Amino acid sequence: MPKISEATVVEHREARRAALLDAARELLTEQPDQVPGLGRVAERAGLSRSAVYHYFRSRDDLLDAVIADAFPRWEQRIATAMHGCTEPRDKVLAFVAVNLGLVADGEHALAQTLAAAVPTEEMARRARAFHDSLLRPVREALDDLGVADADATVDLVNAVVLAAARRLESTGDLEAARRSVVDLLDPYLREQRPVQD
């Protein structure tokens, strides 16, 4: 029986799989224009190339696993921030802050790299569904504020966040990017009349 570094074989396998996913994410974030091969991922994780095949059949299989791991983490991060807010206005601003935080952490670049690396219809479908699920609580908050056309407004909020994200990627100044969006959106959000129960 090979030596394991965790308390159980299951925990050992989970730790090695997580190490491979972390290594793939790091490499994709560091060099977004270059999708790493399994050998590079294994080397970064401190494992042999042959060990990777115990967890992933191919590079595409590994990339699918990175996507499957990343999307729920991003969604949870946004949901947690918005859940802590009682006012709809604060929920929208929390969405802004978390999204820009994801950009600052390199997660947005990772998403773009994954979309380019796995340009399949399935990836496009999953990305659309994920994007819609991220925007759903913003749409609900805008509905609660009494915004007449919440669908159009959520698209505008998203466009402003994307513009701030591009600026953040070029300047590296998270606070300035966040402040620019808040300065633009907050007066509008304060003017809305919340729906009364």
C-alpha positions as CSV (number, residue, x, y, z in Angstrom):
1,M,0.0,0.0,0.0
2,P,1.5,3.4,-1.0
3,K,2.1,5.9,1.8
4,I,-0.6,8.5,2.3
5,S,-0.2,11.9,3.8
6,E,-3.7,12.2,5.2
7,A,-5.7,10.3,7.9
8,T,-7.6,8.2,5.3
9,V,-7.2,7.2,1.7
10,V,-10.3,9.2,0.8
11,E,-8.8,12.3,2.4
12,H,-5.5,11.7,0.7
13,R,-7.1,11.5,-2.7
14,E,-9.2,14.6,-2.0
15,A,-6.1,16.5,-1.0
16,R,-4.1,15.4,-4.1
17,R,-7.1,16.3,-6.4
18,A,-7.4,19.7,-4.7
19,A,-3.6,20.3,-5.1
20,L,-3.9,19.6,-8.8
21,L,-6.9,22.0,-9.2
22,D,-5.0,24.7,-7.2
23,A,-1.9,24.2,-9.4
24,A,-4.0,24.4,-12.6
25,R,-5.7,27.6,-11.4
26,E,-2.3,29.2,-10.5
27,L,-0.8,28.4,-13.9
28,L,-3.9,29.6,-15.8
29,T,-3.9,32.8,-13.7
30,E,-0.1,33.4,-14.2
31,Q,-0.1,32.7,-17.9
32,P,-3.7,33.3,-19.2
33,D,-2.6,32.9,-22.8
34,Q,-1.2,29.5,-22.3
35,V,-3.2,26.5,-21.2
36,P,-0.8,24.2,-19.2
37,G,-0.3,20.5,-20.0
38,L,-0.9,17.9,-17.4
39,G,2.9,17.5,-16.8
40,R,3.2,21.2,-15.8
41,V,0.2,20.9,-13.5
42,A,1.6,17.8,-11.9
43,E,5.0,19.5,-11.4
44,R,3.4,22.6,-9.8
45,A,1.4,20.3,-7.5
46,G,4.5,18.3,-6.5
47,L,3.2,15.1,-8.1
48,S,4.4,12.9,-10.9
49,R,2.8,13.2,-14.3
50,S,1.4,9.7,-14.1
51,A,-0.3,10.6,-10.8
52,V,-2.5,13.1,-12.6
53,Y,-4.2,10.4,-14.6
54,H,-5.5,8.9,-11.4
55,Y,-7.7,12.0,-11.1
56,F,-8.1,13.4,-14.7
57,R,-8.3,11.6,-18.0
58,S,-7.1,14.5,-20.1
59,R,-6.3,18.2,-20.0
60,D,-9.9,19.0,-21.0
61,D,-11.1,16.8,-18.1
62,L,-8.9,18.8,-15.7
63,L,-10.2,22.2,-17.2
64,D,-13.8,21.0,-16.7
65,A,-13.0,20.2,-13.1
66,V,-11.4,23.7,-12.6
67,I,-14.6,25.2,-14.0
68,A,-16.8,23.0,-11.8
69,D,-14.8,24.0,-8.8
70,A,-14.6,27.7,-9.5
71,F,-18.1,28.6,-10.4
72,P,-19.7,27.5,-7.1
73,R,-16.9,29.2,-5.1
74,W,-17.6,32.6,-6.9
75,E,-21.3,32.2,-6.5
76,Q,-20.9,31.4,-2.8
77,R,-18.7,34.4,-2.3
78,I,-21.3,36.7,-3.8
79,A,-24.2,35.1,-2.1
80,T,-22.5,35.4,1.3
81,A,-21.8,39.1,0.9
82,M,-25.3,39.8,-0.3
83,H,-27.0,37.7,2.4
84,G,-25.4,39.8,5.1
85,C,-27.3,42.9,3.8
86,T,-30.8,43.8,4.8
87,E,-31.4,46.7,2.4
88,P,-31.7,46.1,-1.4
89,R,-29.4,49.0,-2.1
90,D,-26.7,47.4,0.0
91,K,-27.2,44.1,-1.7
92,V,-26.4,45.7,-5.1
93,L,-23.4,47.5,-3.7
94,A,-22.2,44.2,-2.1
95,F,-22.5,42.5,-5.5
96,V,-20.3,45.3,-6.9
97,A,-17.7,45.0,-4.2
98,V,-17.4,41.2,-4.4
99,N,-17.2,41.1,-8.2
100,L,-14.4,43.7,-8.2
101,G,-12.7,41.7,-5.4
102,L,-12.8,38.6,-7.7
103,V,-11.1,40.7,-10.4
104,A,-8.4,41.8,-8.0
105,D,-7.9,38.2,-6.9
106,G,-7.3,37.1,-10.5
107,E,-10.6,35.1,-10.7
108,H,-12.0,37.2,-13.6
109,A,-8.8,36.5,-15.6
110,L,-9.2,32.9,-14.8
111,A,-12.8,32.9,-16.1
112,Q,-11.7,34.5,-19.3
113,T,-8.9,32.1,-19.7
114,L,-11.2,29.1,-19.1
115,A,-13.7,30.5,-21.7
116,A,-10.9,30.8,-24.3
117,A,-9.4,27.4,-23.4
118,V,-12.6,25.4,-23.5
119,P,-14.6,27.2,-26.2
120,T,-17.3,24.6,-26.5
121,E,-21.0,25.0,-26.6
122,E,-21.3,23.2,-23.3
123,M,-18.9,25.7,-21.7
124,A,-20.8,28.6,-23.2
125,R,-24.1,27.2,-21.9
126,R,-22.6,26.7,-18.4
127,A,-21.1,30.2,-18.4
128,R,-24.5,31.7,-19.4
129,A,-26.3,29.8,-16.7
130,F,-23.7,30.7,-14.1
131,H,-23.8,34.4,-15.1
132,D,-27.6,34.4,-14.9
133,S,-27.5,32.8,-11.4
134,L,-25.0,35.5,-10.2
135,L,-27.3,38.3,-11.5
136,R,-30.5,36.9,-10.1
137,P,-30.1,38.3,-6.6
138,V,-29.2,41.8,-8.1
139,R,-32.4,41.6,-10.2
140,E,-34.4,40.7,-7.0
141,A,-32.8,43.6,-5.1
142,L,-33.7,46.0,-7.9
143,D,-37.3,44.6,-7.9
144,D,-37.4,45.2,-4.1
145,L,-36.3,48.8,-4.7
146,G,-39.2,49.3,-7.1
147,V,-37.1,49.8,-10.2
148,A,-39.4,49.9,-13.2
149,D,-37.3,47.8,-15.6
150,A,-35.1,45.6,-13.4
151,D,-33.9,43.5,-16.3
152,A,-32.6,46.5,-18.2
153,T,-31.1,48.0,-15.0
154,V,-29.3,44.8,-14.0
155,D,-27.7,44.8,-17.5
156,L,-26.6,48.4,-16.9
157,V,-25.2,47.6,-13.4
158,N,-23.3,44.7,-14.9
159,A,-21.9,46.8,-17.7
160,V,-20.7,49.4,-15.1
161,V,-19.0,46.6,-13.1
162,L,-17.3,45.2,-16.2
163,A,-16.0,48.7,-17.1
164,A,-14.7,49.1,-13.6
165,A,-13.1,45.6,-13.8
166,R,-11.2,46.6,-17.0
167,R,-10.0,49.7,-15.2
168,L,-9.0,47.7,-12.2
169,E,-7.1,45.2,-14.3
170,S,-5.0,48.0,-15.8
171,T,-4.5,50.1,-12.6
172,G,-4.5,47.5,-9.9
173,D,-6.4,50.0,-7.6
174,L,-9.3,48.0,-6.2
175,E,-10.6,50.8,-3.9
176,A,-10.6,53.4,-6.8
177,A,-12.5,51.0,-9.0
178,R,-15.1,50.2,-6.3
179,R,-15.5,53.9,-5.4
180,S,-16.1,54.9,-9.0
181,V,-19.0,52.3,-9.3
182,V,-20.5,53.3,-5.9
183,D,-20.3,57.0,-6.8
184,L,-22.2,56.3,-10.0
185,L,-24.8,53.8,-8.7
186,D,-25.5,54.9,-5.1
187,P,-27.4,58.1,-5.9
188,Y,-29.6,56.2,-8.3
189,L,-30.3,53.4,-5.9
190,R,-31.1,55.9,-3.1
191,E,-33.7,57.6,-5.3
192,Q,-35.7,54.4,-5.8
193,R,-38.8,53.8,-3.8
194,P,-38.7,50.3,-2.1
195,V,-41.7,48.1,-2.6
196,Q,-43.8,48.0,0.6
197,D,-45.2,44.7,1.9
